[in-house]
Amino acid sequence: MDAQVHITAKRDADDFSPFQHFRVPCLSQTVLVGLLNAKSMADEHEAHLEHIKHENGGDLPPRIKYPCKLPFSLSTSSLFERIRC
């Protein structure tokens, strides 16, 4: 029985080995691209805020507080029951 378990484990390890070599570089590249994208978006947001400040004489305009209108009716069993506007 132990020999069969050893053979099965060896076969499974051999089958998994190519995927392990593919997974690590692929995930690290995905994380790197995600970080670069997040930095790019943050830079664009900052540039947009600076543009708005420039248009308004150096200060951001006051934010408009819109009334809260929920697009659905709330029932007593709703998960969103505790939302307060």
C-alpha distance (Angstrom), angle and dihedral (degrees) to the residues before:
residue distance angle dihedral
M1 . . .
D2 3.81 . .
A3 3.79 91.0 .
Q4 3.81 91.0 53.3
V5 3.82 91.0 49.3
H6 3.79 90.1 49.3
I7 3.82 92.1 49.9
T8 3.81 91.9 47.9
A9 3.79 92.3 47.6
K10 3.81 91.6 49.1
R11 3.82 91.5 49.3
D12 3.82 91.7 48.6
A13 3.80 91.3 48.2
D14 3.80 90.9 50.3
D15 3.81 91.2 49.0
F16 3.81 91.9 49.6
S17 3.80 96.5 47.0
P18 3.85 98.4 82.5
F19 3.79 91.5 49.9
Q20 3.79 91.7 51.3
H21 3.81 91.5 56.0
F22 3.81 90.6 48.5
R23 3.80 96.5 45.1
V24 3.82 100.8 56.1
P25 3.84 98.8 53.1
C26 3.80 91.5 39.8
L27 3.80 93.3 52.1
S28 3.79 93.2 44.6
Q29 3.81 90.5 51.3
T30 3.80 90.5 48.2
V31 3.79 91.5 51.7
L32 3.80 91.2 47.0
V33 3.81 92.8 50.4
G34 3.80 90.0 46.5
L35 3.80 91.8 52.2
L36 3.80 92.1 47.6
N37 3.80 90.2 49.3
A38 3.81 91.8 49.8
K39 3.81 91.0 49.9
S40 3.80 91.0 48.6
M41 3.80 91.1 50.5
A42 3.82 91.6 48.4
D43 3.81 90.7 50.2
E44 3.81 91.5 49.4
H45 3.81 90.7 48.9
E46 3.80 91.3 50.6
A47 3.82 91.0 48.8
H48 3.80 89.7 49.9
L49 3.82 91.9 51.5
E50 3.80 90.3 49.0
H51 3.82 89.6 50.7
I52 3.82 91.0 51.4
K53 3.83 90.0 48.7
H54 3.81 90.5 49.9
E55 3.81 91.3 50.6
N56 3.82 91.4 51.0
G57 3.78 99.8 47.2
G58 3.80 99.2 -92.4
D59 3.82 101.4 -47.5
L60 3.76 132.2 87.2
P61 3.81 111.9 -112.4
P62 3.80 116.2 -112.0
R63 3.77 114.4 -87.9
I64 3.77 117.6 -108.5
K65 3.80 113.1 -123.2
Y66 3.78 107.2 -145.5
P67 3.81 120.7 -163.6
C68 3.77 113.6 -101.2
K69 3.80 110.7 -107.3
L70 3.77 114.7 176.3
P71 3.80 113.7 -150.4
F72 3.81 93.6 -139.7
S73 3.76 137.4 47.5
L74 3.78 117.1 -104.9
S75 3.76 119.9 -131.2
T76 3.78 126.9 -167.1
S77 3.80 90.4 -102.7
S78 3.80 94.6 50.6
L79 3.79 121.3 124.8
F80 3.80 87.9 -139.3
E81 3.79 93.7 57.0
R82 3.81 93.7 118.1
I83 3.82 96.0 56.1
R84 3.77 109.6 122.2
C85 3.77 121.3 -172.1
